[in-house]
Structure formats: structure tokens, C-alpha cells
Amino acid sequence: MLTNEGKFSGKVALVTGASRGIGAEIAKKLAAGGAEFIGVHYANNRDAALKVVDDIKALGSKAVALQAELTTGISGVKQLWAAFEDAVRSEIGSVQLDILINNVGIAPAIPFEETSIETFEDVINVNLKAPYFLIQAASPFIRNGGRIINISTGFTRVAGPTHTIYSASKGAIETLTLALAPLFASKGITVNAVRPGTTATDMTKDWLANPEAHAEAASISAFGRVGTTEDVADVVVFVASEEARWITGQFIDATGGSRL
């Protein structure tokens, strides 16, 4: 586990999809590092988001839960950013941002031939449109030396035939990451993507509850185990830190050496 004490003192962060799993772990690690204020976005699970906010406050940071359903596309993004602006202005006096983590994502395991236009649009809205327009909305307020981190997937490195539209949406977010990196570089703002592999979260718990599925998932990693939210969050927090100031436009693999 990385030691983050004081690394994020005075920083303002927004983490999407932060009520559970990897997003919640990232938000709490930023708080442990001394972040001043953290926006905790959630779609539906208000109780889980409020629990994360309480955990963050117990670590000494300010935080607020921000509800927005991002399957609605641009309207959801506008709702989220407006809520963040109001909250951060209320808490610290002005609208500013240092760390934007585009973590929220949906990953339906639907056969290619059964993928409906409704599912396609939902995945694109959440996984690509929301990060794109959230970065656009936030860009005037990101301070020099800021961080934009997009959560991708190991399926951009190896074939993911069980998750075709999810894989395609994350491939697009990596291309966006590359395209944006030089645009933000003049302000010392880095733009990177982190690729988790199979990770034990609420999204995967039912599948991993099957002993055979768990054994198969563990065997994919070079380390012979399933990843934890802390495994991935520690990588993300490093990329968000000052130590990663010389890294931009990159795709950092955090799959535990899956399918090497």
C-alpha cells in the first residue's frame, strides 16, 4: 500500500462512480492523502455514497455526495457539474478542481448479436460521452498541475468478446486520453488512463461467488489471484500525485499482469 499522507493537501477532486468499488477506494485514498474537498458522484445508491462521504470526513476532508444518472447523456453531465460547482463554491468559496477521476462505467456482458441499440447508447453515454463532456465542462477550472485520469480496462489490450461494446467504449476513452494530453500540457495538467483487470467489486461479486469462475479469474493474472479495489486505487492515486508529473498520454496497466 502506498503512503499518501499529505500528498494531496489543498487539492479538490471529483470522482465519478464513487459510491462503491474502485471509485470509493480512490476517493478515500485521496482523503487519506489530505485532499481538501472531494465530490463523490453516484447514480442510484445514495446510502452507499453517503457512507463514503462519512468515511472521507472521518479522515479530515470535506466531501459531498452528487447524484446524476449518466445514461441520460449530456443532461446528466450538466446536472453533475452544476451540483459540483454549487458544492465546491459553498465549501471552499470558489469553483476549482485539481483531480478529475472518470471512474464511472457500465459493462454489460451481452453477446454481440444480442446487443440492442438501447444498451449500446447507455454504454456510450456513461463510458464515453460523460467523461468527454465532463472534461470539457471542468477544463476552465482545472488548476495548473492538475490531473485527469480516465479508468479504462484490460480489454483494450486483449480481446474481450464477452463485452464488445464495453471494450469499444474504453478503446475510445483511451484514444481520447491520448488526444487530450497535449492540449492540457501547457498548464502542467496530465491526462492518463488506468486499465484495471478483473477486480473484486459489487459488479463482479455474483460471478466471483462461483468457485470455478473465481479460480478462472485468478488464473488470468500473473500473480494467480483476483485484484482488489485497493490494488487499482493505489495505482490511480500514484498517477494523481506529484510524483507522476512526467507521465501523460499513457495507458497504465493495472491488471496484475493478466494474460501475459
KERO-859774 format. One record per residue (C-alpha): residue in three letters; x, y, z. Coordinates in steps of 0.001 Angstrom, whole numbers. Each point is the difference from the previous one (the first is absolute). Layout:
N
<site><r>ALA</r><x>X</x><y>Y</y><z>Z</z></site>
...
//
This chain:
260
<site><r>MET</r><x>0</x><y>0</y><z>0</z></site>
<site><r>LEU</r><x>1276</x><y>3430</y><z>-974</z></site>
<site><r>THR</r><x>448</x><y>2638</y><z>2700</z></site>
<site><r>ASN</r><x>-1972</x><y>3074</y><z>-1047</z></site>
<site><r>GLU</r><x>93</x><y>2131</y><z>3143</z></site>
<site><r>GLY</r><x>67</x><y>3673</y><z>-957</z></site>
<site><r>LYS</r><x>403</x><y>-636</y><z>-3726</z></site>
<site><r>PHE</r><x>-3307</x><y>1594</y><z>-880</z></site>
<site><r>SER</r><x>-154</x><y>2828</y><z>2528</z></site>
<site><r>GLY</r><x>-2169</x><y>2823</y><z>-1327</z></site>
<site><r>LYS</r><x>-1147</x><y>-1990</y><z>-3035</z></site>
<site><r>VAL</r><x>-3563</x><y>-73</y><z>-1283</z></site>
<site><r>ALA</r><x>-1151</x><y>-3217</y><z>-1650</z></site>
<site><r>LEU</r><x>-3024</x><y>-1404</y><z>-1785</z></site>
<site><r>VAL</r><x>-356</x><y>-3777</y><z>-301</z></site>
<site><r>THR</r><x>-2826</x><y>-1426</y><z>-2089</z></site>
<site><r>GLY</r><x>-1527</x><y>-3326</y><z>930</z></site>
<site><r>ALA</r><x>1392</x><y>386</y><z>3512</z></site>
<site><r>SER</r><x>-2708</x><y>-1545</y><z>2148</z></site>
<site><r>ARG</r><x>1530</x><y>-3480</y><z>-145</z></site>
<site><r>GLY</r><x>2885</x><y>-2060</y><z>-1327</z></site>
<site><r>ILE</r><x>3047</x><y>1554</y><z>-1587</z></site>
<site><r>GLY</r><x>-1454</x><y>3524</y><z>19</z></site>
<site><r>ALA</r><x>-745</x><y>-80</y><z>3719</z></site>
<site><r>GLU</r><x>3495</x><y>-1307</y><z>731</z></site>
<site><r>ILE</r><x>1569</x><y>2769</y><z>-2098</z></site>
<site><r>ALA</r><x>-2040</x><y>2703</y><z>1737</z></site>
<site><r>LYS</r><x>978</x><y>-1240</y><z>3462</z></site>
<site><r>LYS</r><x>3675</x><y>-234</y><z>-932</z></site>
<site><r>LEU</r><x>-59</x><y>3589</y><z>-1250</z></site>
<site><r>ALA</r><x>-1487</x><y>983</y><z>3359</z></site>
<site><r>ALA</r><x>2677</x><y>-1976</y><z>1826</z></site>
<site><r>GLY</r><x>2505</x><y>2062</y><z>-1977</z></site>
<site><r>GLY</r><x>-1466</x><y>3237</y><z>1324</z></site>
<site><r>ALA</r><x>-2259</x><y>1120</y><z>-2856</z></site>
<site><r>GLU</r><x>-1983</x><y>3064</y><z>1009</z></site>
<site><r>PHE</r><x>-3259</x><y>-837</y><z>-1765</z></site>
<site><r>ILE</r><x>-1295</x><y>-3045</y><z>-1895</z></site>
<site><r>GLY</r><x>-3138</x><y>-255</y><z>-2101</z></site>
<site><r>VAL</r><x>-1420</x><y>-3536</y><z>236</z></site>
<site><r>HIS</r><x>-2179</x><y>-674</y><z>-3027</z></site>
<site><r>TYR</r><x>-2594</x><y>-2751</y><z>19</z></site>
<site><r>ALA</r><x>-2868</x><y>-1069</y><z>-2238</z></site>
<site><r>ASN</r><x>-2444</x><y>-1912</y><z>2204</z></site>
<site><r>ASN</r><x>1493</x><y>-1217</y><z>3276</z></site>
<site><r>ARG</r><x>-358</x><y>3056</y><z>2221</z></site>
<site><r>ASP</r><x>609</x><y>-1877</y><z>3238</z></site>
<site><r>ALA</r><x>3308</x><y>-1398</y><z>-1273</z></site>
<site><r>ALA</r><x>1092</x><y>3448</y><z>-1201</z></site>
<site><r>LEU</r><x>-826</x><y>1574</y><z>3356</z></site>
<site><r>LYS</r><x>2016</x><y>-2719</y><z>1739</z></site>
<site><r>VAL</r><x>3014</x><y>905</y><z>-2170</z></site>
<site><r>VAL</r><x>-533</x><y>3683</y><z>843</z></site>
<site><r>ASP</r><x>-44</x><y>-869</y><z>3700</z></site>
<site><r>ASP</r><x>3218</x><y>-2023</y><z>-385</z></site>
<site><r>ILE</r><x>1650</x><y>2924</y><z>-1793</z></site>
<site><r>LYS</r><x>-1054</x><y>2467</y><z>2683</z></site>
<site><r>ALA</r><x>1360</x><y>-2333</y><z>2672</z></site>
<site><r>LEU</r><x>3366</x><y>298</y><z>-1757</z></site>
<site><r>GLY</r><x>-141</x><y>3785</y><z>297</z></site>
<site><r>SER</r><x>-1127</x><y>1027</y><z>-3479</z></site>
<site><r>LYS</r><x>-3159</x><y>1748</y><z>-1147</z></site>
<site><r>ALA</r><x>-2273</x><y>-1973</y><z>-2302</z></site>
<site><r>VAL</r><x>-3441</x><y>-28</y><z>-1550</z></site>
<site><r>ALA</r><x>-2053</x><y>-2628</y><z>-1816</z></site>
<site><r>LEU</r><x>-1068</x><y>1059</y><z>-3510</z></site>
<site><r>GLN</r><x>-2814</x><y>-1888</y><z>-1734</z></site>
<site><r>ALA</r><x>-205</x><y>-183</y><z>-3794</z></site>
<site><r>GLU</r><x>-1220</x><y>-2716</y><z>-2335</z></site>
<site><r>LEU</r><x>2500</x><y>40</y><z>-2857</z></site>
<site><r>THR</r><x>-1887</x><y>-2378</y><z>-2287</z></site>
<site><r>THR</r><x>-2000</x><y>3110</y><z>-901</z></site>
<site><r>GLY</r><x>3031</x><y>1414</y><z>-1786</z></site>
<site><r>ILE</r><x>778</x><y>3695</y><z>-19</z></site>
<site><r>SER</r><x>-2880</x><y>913</y><z>2328</z></site>
<site><r>GLY</r><x>1480</x><y>-2238</y><z>2703</z></site>
<site><r>VAL</r><x>3430</x><y>1573</y><z>-466</z></site>
<site><r>LYS</r><x>-1470</x><y>3489</y><z>309</z></site>
<site><r>GLN</r><x>-1822</x><y>-1040</y><z>3166</z></site>
<site><r>LEU</r><x>3173</x><y>-1444</y><z>1516</z></site>
<site><r>TRP</r><x>2204</x><y>2963</y><z>-833</z></site>
<site><r>ALA</r><x>-2566</x><y>2525</y><z>1232</z></site>
<site><r>ALA</r><x>-294</x><y>-1894</y><z>3286</z></site>
<site><r>PHE</r><x>3788</x><y>-155</y><z>350</z></site>
<site><r>GLU</r><x>348</x><y>3724</y><z>-706</z></site>
<site><r>ASP</r><x>-2580</x><y>859</y><z>2651</z></site>
<site><r>ALA</r><x>1555</x><y>-2346</y><z>2554</z></site>
<site><r>VAL</r><x>3615</x><y>1053</y><z>-454</z></site>
<site><r>ARG</r><x>-943</x><y>3700</y><z>-33</z></site>
<site><r>SER</r><x>-1908</x><y>-494</y><z>3229</z></site>
<site><r>GLU</r><x>2763</x><y>-1994</y><z>1693</z></site>
<site><r>ILE</r><x>3138</x><y>1869</y><z>-1069</z></site>
<site><r>GLY</r><x>-1243</x><y>3257</y><z>-1485</z></site>
<site><r>SER</r><x>802</x><y>-382</y><z>-3701</z></site>
<site><r>VAL</r><x>-329</x><y>-2494</y><z>-2841</z></site>
<site><r>GLN</r><x>3298</x><y>-1800</y><z>-500</z></site>
<site><r>LEU</r><x>1177</x><y>-3523</y><z>-676</z></site>
<site><r>ASP</r><x>3322</x><y>-1806</y><z>212</z></site>
<site><r>ILE</r><x>-823</x><y>-3678</y><z>-553</z></site>
<site><r>LEU</r><x>-2723</x><y>-1391</y><z>-2257</z></site>
<site><r>ILE</r><x>-437</x><y>-3778</y><z>84</z></site>
<site><r>ASN</r><x>-2355</x><y>-1320</y><z>-2680</z></site>
<site><r>ASN</r><x>-647</x><y>-3336</y><z>1669</z></site>
<site><r>VAL</r><x>-3697</x><y>-630</y><z>-622</z></site>
<site><r>GLY</r><x>-730</x><y>-2725</y><z>-2523</z></site>
<site><r>ILE</r><x>-2461</x><y>-2707</y><z>-958</z></site>
<site><r>ALA</r><x>1080</x><y>-3340</y><z>-1446</z></site>
<site><r>PRO</r><x>-2894</x><y>-2187</y><z>-1168</z></site>
<site><r>ALA</r><x>1069</x><y>-3520</y><z>-933</z></site>
<site><r>ILE</r><x>-2314</x><y>-366</y><z>-2983</z></site>
<site><r>PRO</r><x>762</x><y>-2046</y><z>-3125</z></site>
<site><r>PHE</r><x>885</x><y>2150</y><z>-3012</z></site>
<site><r>GLU</r><x>-2998</x><y>-1198</y><z>-2005</z></site>
<site><r>GLU</r><x>-2381</x><y>828</y><z>2879</z></site>
<site><r>THR</r><x>1241</x><y>3529</y><z>710</z></site>
<site><r>SER</r><x>-2921</x><y>2417</y><z>-392</z></site>
<site><r>ILE</r><x>240</x><y>3623</y><z>-1052</z></site>
<site><r>GLU</r><x>-1271</x><y>959</y><z>3477</z></site>
<site><r>THR</r><x>2860</x><y>-1882</y><z>1687</z></site>
<site><r>PHE</r><x>2489</x><y>1421</y><z>-2504</z></site>
<site><r>GLU</r><x>-1148</x><y>3558</y><z>717</z></site>
<site><r>ASP</r><x>33</x><y>-491</y><z>3777</z></site>
<site><r>VAL</r><x>3591</x><y>-1280</y><z>-70</z></site>
<site><r>ILE</r><x>1194</x><y>2768</y><z>-2307</z></site>
<site><r>ASN</r><x>-1787</x><y>2658</y><z>2085</z></site>
<site><r>VAL</r><x>1582</x><y>-1152</y><z>3267</z></site>
<site><r>ASN</r><x>3416</x><y>-1196</y><z>-1153</z></site>
<site><r>LEU</r><x>854</x><y>2538</y><z>-2705</z></site>
<site><r>LYS</r><x>-2409</x><y>2916</y><z>-285</z></site>
<site><r>ALA</r><x>-35</x><y>735</y><z>3736</z></site>
<site><r>PRO</r><x>3812</x><y>124</y><z>407</z></site>
<site><r>TYR</r><x>374</x><y>2014</y><z>-3214</z></site>
<site><r>PHE</r><x>-2436</x><y>2731</y><z>965</z></site>
<site><r>LEU</r><x>912</x><y>-42</y><z>3673</z></site>
<site><r>ILE</r><x>3618</x><y>728</y><z>-934</z></site>
<site><r>GLN</r><x>-1261</x><y>2746</y><z>-2313</z></site>
<site><r>ALA</r><x>-2084</x><y>1572</y><z>2781</z></site>
<site><r>ALA</r><x>2790</x><y>-293</y><z>2565</z></site>
<site><r>SER</r><x>2894</x><y>1159</y><z>-2175</z></site>
<site><r>PRO</r><x>-258</x><y>3760</y><z>729</z></site>
<site><r>PHE</r><x>150</x><y>-729</y><z>3724</z></site>
<site><r>ILE</r><x>2833</x><y>-2552</y><z>172</z></site>
<site><r>ARG</r><x>2958</x><y>1656</y><z>1670</z></site>
<site><r>ASN</r><x>3573</x><y>-153</y><z>-1254</z></site>
<site><r>GLY</r><x>1556</x><y>-3359</y><z>786</z></site>
<site><r>GLY</r><x>-3365</x><y>-1732</y><z>51</z></site>
<site><r>ARG</r><x>-820</x><y>-3597</y><z>-862</z></site>
<site><r>ILE</r><x>-2566</x><y>-1580</y><z>-2303</z></site>
<site><r>ILE</r><x>-158</x><y>-3777</y><z>379</z></site>
<site><r>ASN</r><x>-2314</x><y>-2190</y><z>-2057</z></site>
<site><r>ILE</r><x>-685</x><y>-3532</y><z>1190</z></site>
<site><r>SER</r><x>243</x><y>-2392</y><z>-2927</z></site>
<site><r>THR</r><x>235</x><y>-3803</y><z>-86</z></site>
<site><r>GLY</r><x>2406</x><y>-2797</y><z>-777</z></site>
<site><r>PHE</r><x>-2351</x><y>-893</y><z>-2862</z></site>
<site><r>THR</r><x>1706</x><y>2705</y><z>-2058</z></site>
<site><r>ARG</r><x>3168</x><y>-2136</y><z>92</z></site>
<site><r>VAL</r><x>-1530</x><y>-3465</y><z>-475</z></site>
<site><r>ALA</r><x>-3162</x><y>-1114</y><z>-1770</z></site>
<site><r>GLY</r><x>-3230</x><y>309</y><z>1972</z></site>
<site><r>PRO</r><x>-2607</x><y>-1823</y><z>-2115</z></site>
<site><r>THR</r><x>-2374</x><y>-238</y><z>2978</z></site>
<site><r>HIS</r><x>-40</x><y>3814</y><z>371</z></site>
<site><r>THR</r><x>131</x><y>1421</y><z>-3522</z></site>
<site><r>ILE</r><x>-1610</x><y>3408</y><z>493</z></site>
<site><r>TYR</r><x>1693</x><y>498</y><z>3381</z></site>
<site><r>SER</r><x>3376</x><y>-771</y><z>-1577</z></site>
<site><r>ALA</r><x>-708</x><y>2338</y><z>-2910</z></site>
<site><r>SER</r><x>-1038</x><y>2841</y><z>2302</z></site>
<site><r>LYS</r><x>3178</x><y>-350</y><z>2047</z></site>
<site><r>GLY</r><x>2120</x><y>-142</y><z>-3150</z></site>
<site><r>ALA</r><x>-1547</x><y>3338</y><z>-898</z></site>
<site><r>ILE</r><x>752</x><y>1453</y><z>3436</z></site>
<site><r>GLU</r><x>3651</x><y>-975</y><z>-408</z></site>
<site><r>THR</r><x>158</x><y>1720</y><z>-3392</z></site>
<site><r>LEU</r><x>-1602</x><y>3059</y><z>1610</z></site>
<site><r>THR</r><x>2606</x><y>-130</y><z>2773</z></site>
<site><r>LEU</r><x>2779</x><y>86</y><z>-2580</z></site>
<site><r>ALA</r><x>-1617</x><y>2824</y><z>-1965</z></site>
<site><r>LEU</r><x>-567</x><y>2195</y><z>3056</z></site>
<site><r>ALA</r><x>3443</x><y>-387</y><z>1582</z></site>
<site><r>PRO</r><x>1764</x><y>2628</y><z>-2144</z></site>
<site><r>LEU</r><x>-2939</x><y>2408</y><z>306</z></site>
<site><r>PHE</r><x>365</x><y>183</y><z>3787</z></site>
<site><r>ALA</r><x>3784</x><y>-258</y><z>228</z></site>
<site><r>SER</r><x>646</x><y>3758</y><z>-117</z></site>
<site><r>LYS</r><x>-1540</x><y>281</y><z>3481</z></site>
<site><r>GLY</r><x>1906</x><y>-2985</y><z>1344</z></site>
<site><r>ILE</r><x>-3227</x><y>-2033</y><z>40</z></site>
<site><r>THR</r><x>500</x><y>-3687</y><z>-721</z></site>
<site><r>VAL</r><x>-2568</x><y>-2187</y><z>-1757</z></site>
<site><r>ASN</r><x>359</x><y>-3757</y><z>449</z></site>
<site><r>ALA</r><x>-2029</x><y>-3201</y><z>41</z></site>
<site><r>VAL</r><x>252</x><y>-2896</y><z>2445</z></site>
<site><r>ARG</r><x>-1006</x><y>-3511</y><z>-1105</z></site>
<site><r>PRO</r><x>-1394</x><y>-2246</y><z>2742</z></site>
<site><r>GLY</r><x>-362</x><y>-3715</y><z>-563</z></site>
<site><r>THR</r><x>-2411</x><y>-2351</y><z>1761</z></site>
<site><r>THR</r><x>-618</x><y>1620</y><z>3381</z></site>
<site><r>ALA</r><x>-2108</x><y>-1098</y><z>2946</z></site>
<site><r>THR</r><x>-2788</x><y>2601</y><z>133</z></site>
<site><r>ASP</r><x>-3774</x><y>83</y><z>353</z></site>
<site><r>MET</r><x>-174</x><y>-233</y><z>-3794</z></site>
<site><r>THR</r><x>1863</x><y>-3337</y><z>-53</z></site>
<site><r>LYS</r><x>-958</x><y>-1504</y><z>3355</z></site>
<site><r>ASP</r><x>-2793</x><y>-2243</y><z>-1300</z></site>
<site><r>TRP</r><x>2207</x><y>-1397</y><z>-2745</z></site>
<site><r>LEU</r><x>2995</x><y>-433</y><z>2312</z></site>
<site><r>ALA</r><x>-2177</x><y>-1746</y><z>2586</z></site>
<site><r>ASN</r><x>134</x><y>-3031</y><z>-2284</z></site>
<site><r>PRO</r><x>3181</x><y>-1908</y><z>1017</z></site>
<site><r>GLU</r><x>737</x><y>-1032</y><z>-3584</z></site>
<site><r>ALA</r><x>-388</x><y>3551</y><z>-1272</z></site>
<site><r>HIS</r><x>2185</x><y>1327</y><z>2817</z></site>
<site><r>ALA</r><x>2724</x><y>-2543</y><z>-784</z></site>
<site><r>GLU</r><x>-140</x><y>876</y><z>-3694</z></site>
<site><r>ALA</r><x>198</x><y>3737</y><z>743</z></site>
<site><r>ALA</r><x>2954</x><y>-519</y><z>2350</z></site>
<site><r>SER</r><x>1860</x><y>-2091</y><z>-2555</z></site>
<site><r>ILE</r><x>-33</x><y>2842</y><z>-2527</z></site>
<site><r>SER</r><x>2289</x><y>2148</y><z>2159</z></site>
<site><r>ALA</r><x>3737</x><y>-627</y><z>91</z></site>
<site><r>PHE</r><x>-346</x><y>89</y><z>3795</z></site>
<site><r>GLY</r><x>-2669</x><y>-2691</y><z>84</z></site>
<site><r>ARG</r><x>-2638</x><y>2024</y><z>1824</z></site>
<site><r>VAL</r><x>-2910</x><y>2357</y><z>-610</z></site>
<site><r>GLY</r><x>772</x><y>3704</y><z>337</z></site>
<site><r>THR</r><x>-1339</x><y>2110</y><z>2854</z></site>
<site><r>THR</r><x>-1343</x><y>3529</y><z>-119</z></site>
<site><r>GLU</r><x>3066</x><y>1077</y><z>1965</z></site>
<site><r>ASP</r><x>2315</x><y>-1495</y><z>-2649</z></site>
<site><r>VAL</r><x>-1511</x><y>2254</y><z>-2643</z></site>
<site><r>ALA</r><x>-604</x><y>3057</y><z>2182</z></site>
<site><r>ASP</r><x>3653</x><y>109</y><z>1072</z></site>
<site><r>VAL</r><x>1029</x><y>262</y><z>-3657</z></site>
<site><r>VAL</r><x>-2558</x><y>2722</y><z>-679</z></site>
<site><r>VAL</r><x>1095</x><y>1963</y><z>3068</z></site>
<site><r>PHE</r><x>3612</x><y>-197</y><z>-1152</z></site>
<site><r>VAL</r><x>-981</x><y>1378</y><z>-3423</z></site>
<site><r>ALA</r><x>-1881</x><y>2791</y><z>1805</z></site>
<site><r>SER</r><x>3055</x><y>920</y><z>2070</z></site>
<site><r>GLU</r><x>2823</x><y>2451</y><z>-611</z></site>
<site><r>GLU</r><x>2358</x><y>-2945</y><z>-528</z></site>
<site><r>ALA</r><x>-1822</x><y>-750</y><z>-3289</z></site>
<site><r>ARG</r><x>455</x><y>3515</y><z>-1401</z></site>
<site><r>TRP</r><x>2148</x><y>-1282</y><z>-2906</z></site>
<site><r>ILE</r><x>-2559</x><y>-2564</y><z>-1185</z></site>
<site><r>THR</r><x>-2703</x><y>1042</y><z>-2458</z></site>
<site><r>GLY</r><x>-1894</x><y>-1508</y><z>-2905</z></site>
<site><r>GLN</r><x>679</x><y>-3480</y><z>1381</z></site>
<site><r>PHE</r><x>-2004</x><y>-3153</y><z>677</z></site>
<site><r>ILE</r><x>1166</x><y>-1494</y><z>3291</z></site>
<site><r>ASP</r><x>-710</x><y>-3711</y><z>292</z></site>
<site><r>ALA</r><x>-1364</x><y>-964</y><z>3413</z></site>
<site><r>THR</r><x>-1208</x><y>-3473</y><z>-900</z></site>
<site><r>GLY</r><x>2470</x><y>-1952</y><z>2120</z></site>
<site><r>GLY</r><x>1755</x><y>-1209</y><z>-3136</z></site>
<site><r>SER</r><x>-3140</x><y>-1555</y><z>-1437</z></site>
<site><r>ARG</r><x>515</x><y>-2269</y><z>-3003</z></site>
<site><r>LEU</r><x>3677</x><y>746</y><z>-374</z></site>
//
